[in-house]
Amino acid sequence: MTQIGKAPHAKPLEIADTLRRRMLAGLRSGVLARGDRLPSTRDLARQLSADPRAILAAYRMLEREGLVEMRPRSGIYVADRPGTSSAAPGLAESWLVELFAQGIGRDIPATDLAEWLRRSIETLRLRAVVIAATIDQREGLCRELRADYGLEATGLDPAMLAPDDSRVPIDIRRADFLLTTNDLDAIVGAIAETHQKPMVSISVRPDLVAPEWLTLLQQPSYAVVVDPLFGTFLERYFREVAGATNLRTIVVGRDDVSSIPADAPTYVTRAARAQLGGTPVPGRLVPTVRTLSPASAKEVLAIIVRSNLAVLGSRNPSSS
């Protein structure tokens, strides 16, 4: 079996973050259900090439969050009843306590911290321009920036960029920052430098191909896309990273969407959904997953928080 996310020196906290994302994605997609048995520490240690003791410590963290149940002589299971994370998946009591405690340590009363957090992310509504090779990538990333970060996001085809910078789209001139993919670093980086715009070159989450996806890909699965290039990218990505050869691409406007079997796992990109309109897509729809890695997400958040705090500081000079 192909090993995913090799991390021989991963710490329990890092492993817990990976397992939490996988579990929540599995619950959303229906691949996992409450009460389902999870991989043993030994099996998971093999899969992640990690120390079994680190796996056990990670599971214990998730148990304290109310996400898993560790039953003696039975195994580890998805918690039957939602714990503290039921109101907002992924919220852990210990994490919230630590956050408020850090605020107290910085002389910020717990009663004020929530308001400061809101201001640091919502005082300004920043504009991002996403430059990626395919419309599927652009639409997916724009949606993620809007939903997860509260940004105004516009996609831009790199074909609109002139090599000599003789014509720069108005969206770039108005943007607060640019976001692009690794393959366009040089082109977008030069434009960002010329126009003094921050740039984030994204890396994809290393655990994007989770065991739940691998399970689905044991049978013929489908990806509905708009750009054939993106379909080719997906097929190559899953083949090289996960050894999966069962992914088949359906291109809107070229292929017959109705040919997808009713029980086949099917992923539909945001761009494809928009072009299909109300046309039903057969198959068992797989929910979209977040694309940005934690490192890329941190870069985006740094730009947002820095910009918001700068405005807040100019309004209240004495607050600093």
Secondary structure, 3 states (H helix, E strand, C coil): CCCCCCCCCCCHHHHHHHHHHHHHHHHHHCCCCCCCECCCHHHHHHHHCCCHHHHHHHHHHHHHHCCEEEECCCEEEECCCCCHHHCCCCCCHHHHHHHHHHHHHCCCCHHHHHHHHHHHHHCCCCEEEEECCCHHHHHHHHHHHHHHHCCEEEEECHHHCCCCCCCCCHHHHHCCEEEEEHHHHHHHHHHHHHCCCCEEEECECCCCCCHHHHHHCCCCEEEEECCHHHHHHHHHHHHHHHCCCCEEEEECCCCCHHHCCCCCEEEECHHHHHHHCCCCCCCEECCCCCCECHHHHHHHHHHHHHHHHHHHHHHCHHHC
